[in-house]
Structure formats: C-alpha cells, structure tokens
C-alpha cells in the first residue's frame, strides 16, 4: 500500500446504536406485558444510508410510536410543565362548556353534608337542656365556620329562645335551633343591599380586589360573559401587571367571550392600565368596565396606596365611579376569608363580596359571619367552573338549601 493509499481508502461506516426505552422496568427477566410507548432513537451518520430497526418480536407494531410523534409528545409535555398555575387554571375553566349551570342546592352539597353530620353528632349526645348543652352548641357552631363572635351571639339568642318556647324534647330543641339559624340568615338580608349598582349614564366601573388565588380573574371572565349575554357592551382592564400570566389569563377570557381587553407591558404601572381602560370604555361607549387588580397583601401600605391611586384616576375621568368594589374571597379558606374581609374593609371601600369555590368546600357557613360581623353583603357566589355557575346570592334560598334537610329530617 502506497504512502497516500490510506487517505484514499473509504472509511467504514460508523456503528449505529439503537436504544429501546421501555416505560416500565423489567421484572423477573421478562419484558413488560403491555408497554405503553416504545421510543427508538436512530443515529445515522452517513446521509442516504437508511438503517433498519429490528423491533423485538414481543412488541406489537402498533405499540411503536414514530420518532416524530415521540419528539412532539416530549415538547408538549415540556411546555405543559412550564405553564404557571394561573394559566393551567385558565385552561381548565375556560375550556369548560357553559351550556348548563349548578343550582344553589347542588353547590351547597358539601357544606350541607357537613352541617348535617355535625348537627346529628351534636344531637346524638343530647341528654338535657343545661349549660353543658349550650357550650357544646357553641363549639358546634364554631366548628361549622360561623365564627366565634357569631357563634356566641347565636348561642345566647338560642338559650333565650329555648326557654321562651319551653322546648325540652330532642325534636323540639332541634326545631327551635334550626328555625333560629334560618331566621338569622334571612334577617341579615332585610336591610342588606346585595344588588349591583350601575351608573345612570356612561360606563360603570367594577373594580375587583382580593389576594392571589381566590379567583378574581376567573370571576371577572364569568361575570363579563354574563353581562355581555344580557346585551351590555363590556371592556376588561388587566391591571394586575405583576402576577405571571395574569394578563394572559384575562386576555384568554376576552378572546373566548369576544370582549376587548386593555393591557400594558409586564410590570407596567397598574394605574396607567386603568387610565387606558377608562378612556377605552368612554370612547367605545361601553356599558361596563371590569378592572382586575393585583393580589395585594392587605398589610402592605404601598400596595394599598397603589389601589387608592387607581381609584383616583377612575373618579377623575368618571366622577361617580367606581360603582362597585367587589372583594373576591375563597370559600375553601374558611376563617382566613373572614380575616381577609376584615382587613380589606378597613383599607378600601368594599361594596360587596364575591364568594368563590363554594361548591368545593364544606365551609359555606363562612357567609354568616361575613354578613353578621362585617355587615358586607355577599353579592355573588361561585358554584362551579361554568359561566352560569356564578350566581347572585339570595339569603333566603341559601338558608333553605343549607338547613332545609335538617328541617324536614332528610339528610340529602
């Protein structure tokens, strides 16, 4: 062989490595019985020279996923894993059909079941109407998330009512107490203004406040869809510029419902977004402007000052606005929701409460202390993921749905 013959010789084709990946580990030296995905990676260093892959005989051809399909799946899963919690929530709720709605009776199933269980356990220990009886009653009410102050007040009233009616049997005692609870729920709504207020002319501004995660943005999406279906022209302002994905979440609702959304750049001044939103609402002759604000810590003075700045901008352009400042509270948090309501009421001019996720909790009793101790009307309740599941709150219907089974002795 000549000196340069080595360089003229065609090099041998590199060895091709085929790696078969099983989704399950082998046990007892045998392959998995039903592998779900088989991914094969082929290294082909020489162009134009295809390499045949030998699939093990125990693997069915239909179980083999094409390489392109596997890559696409991996990319999709990666994107899904990097989504924020907010975007995931949006996808779940915005893709839900809106053809039906949950009624109040269905939405209170968990709360009613808990009330029944607590009440039945309490009455099972009934021996006589003495001081121990009323102490246990107070503990039962506190356990049902009516709040310590409200539970103490109710117990005192019930103590007098039981004596007044001379109730002694278990059935009489139960009737008197449940009747009193129903009356209490209903009486709170006598002078309570749970209606929505709208401007006599020009756009009505509805400002949403509340901590992160309570469902402000989702509630705005549902409520805006509801009012648009009633024939009103709606605009949304994405003033929550600090939470990752908040603007995109509101824009997804706007796109879905065909409602324009005014948004700014990430970390933009929320007040500037509010200003643009108000101007857009005026110029387009909109009926309602919904403003989504950042989930602010109630004890953070700077954030509260920011909210005050936003309100000043609104009232400068629309002197009688905002008509509504709605505080969104998560019903599943129980007493934490009550504490949030206290702090927000002290810091802002809250006009009403939107109690979300009522269908997913056994703590629906939190409505009573919110109305009884804070004198804030609950204007809306969320009973599910669909648009129609956001419903106006009615104290009478709520009391019937919550205690009705106990009144008729039916644990439904």
C-alpha positions in Angstrom: 0.0 0.0 0.0 1.4 3.4 -1.1 2.0 6.2 1.2 -1.2 8.0 0.3 -3.4 5.0 -0.2 -4.6 5.2 3.4 -6.1 8.6 2.8 -7.8 7.3 -0.4 -9.5 4.4 1.4 -13.2 5.0 2.2 -13.7 4.8 5.9 -16.0 2.1 7.3 -19.5 3.3 8.2 -19.7 4.1 12.0 -21.6 1.7 14.1 -25.3 2.6 14.5 -26.7 2.4 18.1 -30.4 1.6 18.6 -31.6 2.2 22.1 -35.0 0.8 23.1 -36.7 2.6 26.0 -39.4 0.9 28.0 -41.8 2.8 30.2 -41.7 0.1 32.9 -38.8 -1.8 34.5 -38.3 -5.4 33.6 -39.2 -7.9 36.3 -38.0 -11.5 36.6 -36.0 -11.1 33.4 -39.2 -10.6 31.3 -40.2 -7.5 29.3 -43.3 -5.6 30.4 -46.6 -7.2 29.2 -48.2 -4.1 27.9 -45.7 -1.3 27.2 -47.4 1.9 26.5 -44.8 3.7 24.5 -41.6 2.5 22.7 -39.2 5.2 21.7 -36.3 4.4 19.4 -33.5 6.8 18.7 -31.6 6.1 15.5 -28.1 7.6 14.9 -27.5 7.8 11.2 -24.1 9.4 10.5 -24.0 8.6 6.7 -26.5 10.5 4.6 -28.7 8.4 2.4 -28.0 5.1 4.2 -31.1 4.0 6.0 -30.8 1.8 9.0 -33.3 -0.9 9.6 -34.5 -1.2 13.2 -35.3 -4.6 14.5 -38.3 -4.4 16.9 -38.3 -7.2 19.5 -40.8 -9.9 18.5 -42.9 -9.5 21.7 -43.7 -5.8 20.9 -46.7 -5.2 18.6 -46.2 -2.8 15.7 -49.0 -0.6 16.9 -47.2 -0.1 20.2 -44.3 1.6 18.5 -44.5 5.4 18.4 -42.9 7.1 15.4 -39.9 9.2 16.3 -41.5 12.4 15.2 -44.6 11.7 17.3 -42.4 11.0 20.4 -40.5 14.2 19.9 -43.8 16.1 19.6 -45.1 14.5 22.7 -41.9 15.4 24.7 -42.1 19.0 23.5 -45.8 19.2 24.5 -45.1 17.8 27.9 -42.3 20.2 28.5 -44.5 23.2 27.6 -47.2 21.9 29.9 -44.7 21.6 32.8 -43.5 25.2 32.4 -47.0 26.7 32.5 -47.9 28.7 35.5 -50.5 27.6 37.9 -52.6 30.5 36.8 -52.5 29.5 33.1 -53.4 25.9 34.0 -56.4 27.1 35.9 -57.4 29.3 33.0 -57.2 26.4 30.5 -59.3 24.2 32.8 -62.0 26.8 33.4 -62.1 28.5 30.0 -62.5 25.2 28.1 -65.4 24.1 30.2 -68.8 24.1 28.4 -71.2 26.7 29.6 -74.4 25.1 28.5 -75.6 24.2 32.0 -75.3 25.7 35.5 -75.1 24.4 39.0 -78.0 25.4 41.2 -77.6 26.6 44.8 -78.9 23.3 46.2 -76.3 21.3 44.3 -73.5 23.8 45.0 -74.0 23.5 48.8 -73.9 19.7 48.9 -70.6 19.5 50.8 -71.5 22.3 53.2 -74.9 20.9 53.9 -73.5 17.4 54.4 -71.0 18.8 57.0 -73.8 20.7 58.7 -75.9 17.5 58.9 -73.1 15.4 60.2 -72.1 18.0 62.9 -75.7 18.5 63.9 -76.6 14.8 64.1 -73.4 14.2 66.2 -74.4 17.1 68.4 -78.0 15.9 68.9 -76.9 12.3 69.5 -75.3 13.4 72.8 -78.5 15.2 73.8 -79.4 14.5 77.4 -81.0 17.7 78.8 -81.0 21.4 78.1 -78.4 22.6 80.6 -75.3 24.8 80.4 -73.2 22.0 79.0 -75.7 21.7 76.2 -75.2 25.3 75.1 -71.4 25.1 75.5 -71.4 22.2 73.1 -73.8 24.0 70.8 -71.4 27.0 70.7 -68.5 24.7 69.8 -70.5 23.0 67.1 -71.3 26.4 65.5 -67.7 27.4 65.7 -66.7 24.2 64.0 -69.2 25.0 61.2 -67.3 28.1 60.4 -69.8 30.6 61.6 -67.1 32.4 63.6 -66.6 32.7 67.3 -68.3 36.1 67.7 -71.4 35.0 65.7 -71.5 31.6 67.5 -71.5 33.3 70.9 -74.3 35.7 69.8 -76.3 32.8 68.3 -75.9 30.7 71.5 -77.2 33.5 73.7 -80.2 34.0 71.4 -80.9 30.3 71.3 -80.6 30.0 75.1 -83.4 32.6 75.5 -85.5 31.1 72.6 -85.4 27.6 74.0 -86.6 28.9 77.4 -89.2 31.1 75.8 -90.7 28.2 73.9 -90.2 25.7 76.7 -88.6 23.2 74.4 -87.5 20.1 76.1 -87.6 17.1 73.7 -84.9 16.5 71.2 -87.2 17.2 68.3 -88.4 20.5 69.8 -84.9 21.6 70.6 -83.7 20.8 67.1 -86.6 22.6 65.5 -86.1 25.8 67.6 -82.4 26.0 66.9 -82.6 25.3 63.2 -85.5 27.8 62.8 -83.4 30.4 64.6 -80.5 29.8 62.3 -82.7 30.1 59.2 -84.2 33.3 60.7 -80.7 34.7 61.3 -79.6 34.1 57.8 -82.8 35.7 56.4 -82.8 38.6 58.8 -79.3 39.7 57.7 -80.7 40.3 54.3 -83.6 42.6 55.3 -81.7 45.9 55.1 -78.8 44.5 53.1 -78.2 45.9 49.6 -77.0 42.9 47.6 -77.9 44.4 44.2 -75.4 45.6 41.6 -75.2 49.4 41.1 -74.8 50.8 37.6 -74.1 54.4 36.5 -77.1 56.3 35.2 -75.1 57.2 32.1 -71.7 56.4 30.8 -69.7 53.2 31.6 -70.0 51.5 35.0 -66.6 50.6 36.6 -66.5 47.4 38.6 -63.2 47.1 40.5 -62.1 43.7 41.7 -59.8 43.3 44.7 -58.5 40.4 46.7 -55.4 38.3 47.4 -53.9 36.0 44.7 -55.5 32.7 44.1 -59.1 33.5 45.2 -60.4 33.6 41.6 -60.6 37.3 40.8 -59.7 37.0 37.2 -61.8 33.9 36.6 -64.8 35.6 38.2 -64.3 38.7 36.0 -64.3 36.4 33.0 -67.6 34.7 34.1 -69.3 37.9 35.1 -68.3 39.8 31.9 -69.7 36.9 29.8 -72.9 37.0 31.8 -73.4 40.8 31.2 -72.5 40.5 27.6 -75.1 37.8 27.1 -77.6 40.3 28.6 -76.8 42.7 25.8 -74.3 45.0 27.6 -71.1 46.2 26.0 -68.1 45.2 28.2 -64.4 46.1 28.4 -61.8 44.4 30.6 -58.7 46.1 32.0 -55.8 43.9 33.0 -54.3 46.0 35.8 -52.7 43.0 37.6 -49.3 43.6 35.9 -47.2 41.8 38.5 -48.5 38.2 38.6 -47.1 36.0 36.0 -49.7 35.0 33.5 -52.5 37.3 34.9 -52.8 39.5 31.8 -52.7 36.4 29.5 -55.4 34.8 31.6 -57.7 37.8 31.3 -56.9 38.0 27.6 -57.9 34.4 27.2 -61.3 35.1 28.7 -61.7 38.2 26.5 -60.9 36.2 23.4 -63.2 33.4 24.4 -66.1 35.8 25.1 -65.4 38.3 22.3 -64.7 41.1 24.8 -61.9 43.7 24.3 -59.1 43.6 26.9 -56.9 46.7 27.7 -53.4 45.6 28.8 -50.0 47.0 29.4 -46.4 45.7 29.4 -45.2 43.3 32.1 -44.6 45.2 35.3 -46.2 48.3 33.9 -47.8 50.8 36.2 -51.3 49.4 37.0 -52.7 52.9 37.2 -51.7 53.5 33.6 -53.6 50.4 32.5 -56.6 51.6 34.5 -56.4 55.0 32.8 -56.3 53.4 29.3 -59.1 51.1 30.3 -61.3 54.1 31.4 -60.5 56.0 28.2 -61.3 53.0 26.0 -64.6 52.4 27.8 -65.6 56.0 27.3 -64.5 56.2 23.6 -66.3 52.9 22.8 -69.5 53.8 24.7 -69.1 50.7 26.8 -71.6 49.9 29.5 -69.3 48.2 31.9 -65.5 48.3 32.6 -64.1 45.4 34.7 -60.8 46.2 36.4 -58.6 43.3 37.5 -56.1 44.4 40.2 -53.1 42.7 41.7 -53.5 40.3 44.6 -52.2 42.5 47.2 -51.1 41.8 50.8 -53.5 43.7 53.0 -50.9 45.0 55.3 -48.7 46.4 52.5 -49.2 50.1 52.7 -47.6 50.8 49.3 -49.9 48.4 47.5 -52.9 49.9 49.2 -51.7 53.3 48.1 -51.5 52.0 44.6 -55.1 50.9 44.8 -56.1 54.3 46.0 -54.2 55.9 43.1 -56.2 53.7 40.7 -59.4 54.8 42.2 -58.4 58.5 42.0 -57.7 58.1 38.3 -61.1 56.5 37.8 -63.0 59.2 39.6 -61.1 61.9 37.8 -62.4 60.7 34.5 -65.7 59.4 35.8 -66.7 61.4 38.9 -69.3 58.9 40.1 -67.1 55.8 39.7 -66.3 53.1 40.6 -69.8 52.0 41.3 -68.7 48.7 42.7 -65.6 47.5 44.5 -66.0 43.7 44.8 -63.8 41.7 47.2 -63.3 38.1 46.0 -62.9 35.5 48.7 -62.2 31.8 48.5 -64.8 29.9 50.5 -62.5 27.0 51.0 -60.2 29.1 53.2 -62.9 29.5 55.9 -61.8 31.8 58.7 -58.9 33.1 56.6 -61.5 34.5 54.2 -63.2 36.3 57.2 -59.8 37.8 58.2 -59.2 39.0 54.6 -62.6 40.6 54.5 -61.9 42.5 57.8 -58.6 43.9 56.5 -59.8 44.9 53.1 -62.9 46.5 54.6 -60.6 48.6 56.8 -58.4 49.6 53.8 -60.8 50.0 50.9 -64.4 51.0 50.2 -65.6 47.4 49.6 -69.2 47.4 48.3 -69.8 43.7 48.2 -68.3 40.1 48.4 -67.9 37.5 45.7 -67.6 34.1 47.5 -65.9 31.8 45.1 -65.5 27.9 45.1 -68.5 27.5 47.3 -69.2 24.1 45.6 -65.8 22.7 46.6 -65.9 23.3 50.3 -67.7 22.3 53.5 -67.1 25.8 54.9 -70.1 27.6 53.3 -71.1 28.7 56.8 -68.5 31.5 56.5 -71.2 33.6 54.8 -72.9 34.2 58.1 -70.0 35.9 60.0 -69.1 37.9 56.9 -72.6 39.4 56.8 -73.2 39.4 60.5 -69.9 40.8 61.8 -68.7 42.9 58.9 -72.1 44.0 57.5 -70.8 43.4 54.0 -73.3 42.0 51.5 -72.4 38.8 49.7 -73.5 39.7 46.1 -72.3 36.7 44.1 -71.4 33.1 44.8 -69.3 30.7 42.7 -70.8 27.2 42.4 -68.7 25.6 39.7 -66.4 26.2 36.7 -69.0 27.1 34.2 -70.1 30.7 33.4 -73.6 30.0 34.6 -72.3 28.8 37.9 -71.6 32.3 39.1 -74.9 33.3 40.6 -76.4 36.2 42.6 -76.6 35.4 46.3 -80.0 35.2 47.9 -80.0 34.8 51.7 -83.4 33.1 51.8 -82.5 30.5 49.1 -79.2 29.9 50.9 -80.8 29.2 54.2 -83.3 26.8 52.7 -80.6 25.0 50.8 -78.3 24.8 53.8 -80.8 23.9 56.6 -83.8 22.6 54.6 -82.8 18.9 55.0 -82.5 19.3 58.8 -85.9 21.0 59.0 -87.6 18.1 57.2 -85.3 15.4 58.7 -83.9 14.4 55.4 -80.1 14.0 55.2 -79.7 14.7 51.5 
